[in-house]
Amino acid sequence: MNFRIIQRQISEAEAKLLIQEIKKTPYIMGYTLKEWLKAQNIMVAEDENGNLVGVCLNYDLNQKWHKIAALFVLEEFRGRGIGKSLFYASVEKALEREHNIYASSANPITIKMMDDLGFTKFDNLIDFPMEYSQDKWLIYSHSLKWLFNSYRVREIIRKKILYGLGEPFVYGVKC
Ligand SMILES: CC(C)(COP(=O)(O)OP(=O)(O)OC[C@H]1O[C@@H](n2cnc3c(N)ncnc32)[C@H](O)[C@@H]1OP(=O)(O)O)[C@@H](O)C(=O)NCCC(=O)NCCS
């Protein structure tokens, strides 16, 4: 199967599909329909017919920092290089725009991508790397805002009950 990566917004039908599918993974806490529809920086993987098969949701935290928020490939299309292409394209685009990148994941596949691309990793937000410490409050306040969302809180609780504590989250930055 051939696929292409483009940056575009997604339709309501695509967003609804993603919300349903993301409910099945322990690794992404979830985003609301409103969040998906307003997001400007989505890398989309499309098949030959333009059907969405994967996404990487990205957004700017400010003029300097960019967050890679959610990497997701529909289950039947995994293991074909789509996730890697989406993640790499998102990193490349952010660096081109001279933004530092912040990402976090508990999925070993994504953590390996962070390693391969030379992210500085840390296990806890409190241990923010010294060289970027002047920006840590931006990340902290963003993380609180991110959490302060009733859909996400419900999903976090539901997923903890369903999947247990799971692997720990790893954080990474790349400049
Ligand atoms: C994580 C995810 C996006 C990966 O997408 P994918 O298209 O299957 O990944 P790719 O085919 O591009 O593989 C990327 C790398 O992981 C490896 N990989 C893929 N599936 C793997 C598996 N099940 N076990 C171990 N390694 C795997 C590939 O060999 C490749 O390694 P390489 O860099 O050495 O070539 C996908 O599994 C997914 O959507 N998972 C659910 C959501 C999620 O966990 N998102 C990440 C949290 S932010």
The ligand as a MOL file (V3000), in Angstrom:
LIG
                    3D

  0  0  0     0  0            999 V3000
M  V30 BEGIN CTAB
M  V30 COUNTS 48 50 0 0 0
M  V30 BEGIN ATOM
M  V30 1 C 2.8430 3.8760 17.8530 0
M  V30 2 C 2.2850 3.7840 16.4330 0
M  V30 3 C 1.8540 5.1680 15.9970 0
M  V30 4 C 3.3860 3.2610 15.5130 0
M  V30 5 O 2.9120 3.3350 14.1930 0
M  V30 6 P 3.3450 2.2570 13.0880 0
M  V30 7 O 2.9340 2.7940 11.7740 0
M  V30 8 O 2.8300 0.9240 13.4690 0
M  V30 9 O 4.9370 2.2660 13.2650 0
M  V30 10 P 6.0230 2.0440 12.1180 0
M  V30 11 O 5.5740 0.9470 11.2260 0
M  V30 12 O 6.3460 3.3440 11.5050 0
M  V30 13 O 7.2500 1.5220 12.9810 0
M  V30 14 C 8.1360 2.4070 13.6510 0
M  V30 15 C 9.2320 1.5690 14.2960 0
M  V30 16 O 8.6480 0.7490 15.3190 0
M  V30 17 C 8.8720 -0.6350 15.0180 0
M  V30 18 N 7.6090 -1.3250 15.3540 0
M  V30 19 C 6.4180 -1.1860 14.7570 0
M  V30 20 N 5.5190 -1.9720 15.3640 0
M  V30 21 C 6.1800 -2.6180 16.3450 0
M  V30 22 C 5.7850 -3.5550 17.3260 0
M  V30 23 N 4.5170 -3.9750 17.4110 0
M  V30 24 N 6.7080 -3.9990 18.1850 0
M  V30 25 C 7.9840 -3.5530 18.1260 0
M  V30 26 N 8.4300 -2.6500 17.2050 0
M  V30 27 C 7.5250 -2.1900 16.3390 0
M  V30 28 C 9.1570 -0.6820 13.5450 0
M  V30 29 O 9.9310 -1.8160 13.2200 0
M  V30 30 C 9.9000 0.6120 13.3230 0
M  V30 31 O 11.2360 0.4410 13.7700 0
M  V30 32 P 12.4810 1.0860 12.9820 0
M  V30 33 O 12.5260 2.5250 13.3690 0
M  V30 34 O 13.6470 0.3370 13.5090 0
M  V30 35 O 12.2370 0.9320 11.5300 0
M  V30 36 C 1.0720 2.8050 16.3780 0
M  V30 37 O 1.4510 1.5600 16.9090 0
M  V30 38 C -0.1560 3.3060 17.1250 0
M  V30 39 O -0.9550 4.0720 16.6050 0
M  V30 40 N -0.3210 2.8520 18.3810 0
M  V30 41 C -1.4350 3.2730 19.2120 0
M  V30 42 C -1.2980 4.7140 19.6650 0
M  V30 43 C 0.0140 4.9950 20.3330 0
M  V30 44 O 0.4990 4.2210 21.1430 0
M  V30 45 N 0.6130 6.1500 19.9990 0
M  V30 46 C 1.8700 6.5730 20.5580 0
M  V30 47 C 1.6870 7.3350 21.7850 0
M  V30 48 S 1.9140 9.0800 21.5240 0
M  V30 END ATOM
M  V30 BEGIN BOND
M  V30 1 1 1 2
M  V30 2 1 2 3
M  V30 3 1 2 4
M  V30 4 1 2 36
M  V30 5 1 4 5
M  V30 6 1 5 6
M  V30 7 2 6 7
M  V30 8 1 6 8
M  V30 9 1 6 9
M  V30 10 1 9 10
M  V30 11 2 10 11
M  V30 12 1 10 12
M  V30 13 1 10 13
M  V30 14 1 13 14
M  V30 15 1 14 15
M  V30 16 1 15 16
M  V30 17 1 15 30
M  V30 18 1 16 17
M  V30 19 1 17 18
M  V30 20 1 17 28
M  V30 21 1 18 19
M  V30 22 1 18 27
M  V30 23 2 19 20
M  V30 24 1 20 21
M  V30 25 1 21 22
M  V30 26 2 21 27
M  V30 27 1 22 23
M  V30 28 2 22 24
M  V30 29 1 24 25
M  V30 30 2 25 26
M  V30 31 1 26 27
M  V30 32 1 28 29
M  V30 33 1 28 30
M  V30 34 1 30 31
M  V30 35 1 31 32
M  V30 36 2 32 33
M  V30 37 1 32 34
M  V30 38 1 32 35
M  V30 39 1 36 37
M  V30 40 1 36 38
M  V30 41 2 38 39
M  V30 42 1 38 40
M  V30 43 1 40 41
M  V30 44 1 41 42
M  V30 45 1 42 43
M  V30 46 2 43 44
M  V30 47 1 43 45
M  V30 48 1 45 46
M  V30 49 1 46 47
M  V30 50 1 47 48
M  V30 END BOND
M  V30 END CTAB
M  END
